[in-house]
Amino acid sequence: MTEISIIPVIPVDASNKKKATVKRKPKPRYDCLKCPGYCCSYPLIEITERDMQRIAKHYKLPLYAAKKKFFRYDKKEKCWALRHHKDTHFGSICRFFHTEERRCTVYAARPGVCRSYPEKSTCGYYEFLRFEREHQGDPSFVATTTP
């Protein structure tokens, strides 16, 4: 005959357990598709090696070719950055920003800094833009600092 052993079970006090909290990013109260790309016009948009690899893969290019074509090394800041091209609103803007459609052309492969911006549920640029469009009575108005 087989012997059955009984293992004592110690009940867990549920009130003593720490509740797992999941921090979620707040839902955005802005729409990048309605913005002319203020943040994309920063003179220096710093990127990482991982960002460069992601974009190179997006274009099916070796990293050295992508670096030459899309990025630049800023000697003053000692970092890699996105190249710019001419823009009618801001003078120059990120190389990947489509100036006619006013949108990012590499959105799925965009750099980490672009993915995390603006880090809050609101965007100061978008709020400014909304305010200006309401007061100008023009839903497509773009405020610029160029004369």
N, C-alpha and C positions, 0 to 999 in steps of 0.2 A: 504494500500500500504506500502511496506517495504522501509525503508529509507536506502540509501547507503552512507556510510561514506568514505571519501577519506583520506588516510593517506599519508602525504607528505614523499617522499623518498629523502634522502640526498645522492647525488652521491659521491662515494668514489674516492678519487684522487689516481689512481693506481701508480703514480710516487712516492708517499709518503710512499707506503708500503715497508716493509723490505722483501727482497727476502730470502726465506728459503734456507740455504746451508746445504747440506748433506755431511759430511766428510766421505769419503770412505777410507778403508785401501788400500794402494797401492798394485798393483798386484805383487806377489812375483816373483823375478828373481832368484829363486833357486829351487831345487828339492830334498826334503827330502828323496825320495826313492833312490837317488843316493849317499847318504851320509852314512858313517859308524856309525853315531850316536854320534858325538862329544858332543853335548849338553846333551845327555843321560848319559854321563860318568861323569858329575859333581859329586863330592863327596857328596854334599848335594842338593837334589832337594826338596825344601820345598813345602808342600801341605796344603790345608785347610780342615776343617771339611766337607765342601760341596764336595770336591774332593774325600775324603774317602767314603762318602755316595754314590757318583756316581759309584765308582769302586766296592763297595760292592754290589750295585744293579746289576751292569754288571755281576758279578759272582753269583748272587742270594744267597748272604751270609748276615747274620746279621752283623752289623757294628763291634761288638766286635771281631768276628771271622776274618773279613777282616783286622782289625787293627793288630791282632796278626800275621797274615800270610803275609801281604803285606807292612806294614808300620813300622816305628820305631820312637821313640821319642828321639830327640837330646837334651840332657840335657844342653850342652854348649850353643847352639843357642836358646834353649827353644821353639822348634817348632817340628811339625810332618814332617817326610820326607819319601821318597820312599826307600824301601830296595833295595840293589844291589845284583848281582850275578856275578860270574867270567866271564871274557871276555878276549879273546886272544889278542885283539888290545889295550885295555885300562886298563887291570888289573881287573877292575870291572865296571859294567854298571847297569842301571836301571833294576830292577827285571822284568819289563814288556817288555824289549827289547829282541827280538828273535835274538840270537847271530849268527845263521847260515844264516837266511834270511835278517839280518840287518834291521829290521823294528819293529815298535811298535805293540804289540799284543793287546793293549787296546785303539787303536786310537780313536774310537768313544766315549770312556769314559775317555779319557786322562785328566790329571789335567789341571787346568786353566793356570798355568805357561807354560805348554807345548803348549796350545792353542794359547797363545799370543806371544810366541817366534818366531822370533827374534824382533818383533814389527816394523820392517822396511821392505822395499821391497827387501833388500839384507841380506845375511847371511855371516858373515866373515869366518866361518868354510867352507861353501860351496865354496866361492871364493878361499880360500887357497887350498882346495881339487882339484878344477878344475885346478888351476895353477900347482900343483904338478903332477897331472895326465898327463897334457900336456907336461911338461918338462921331465917326466920319460918315456913318450911314452907308458904308460900302463893305460888303461881306468878303471882298477879295483884296482890301487895302493892305499894303505892306509898309510898315514904318521902317525907314532906313536912316542911317547916320551920314550917308554920303550926300553931297550937295546936288 
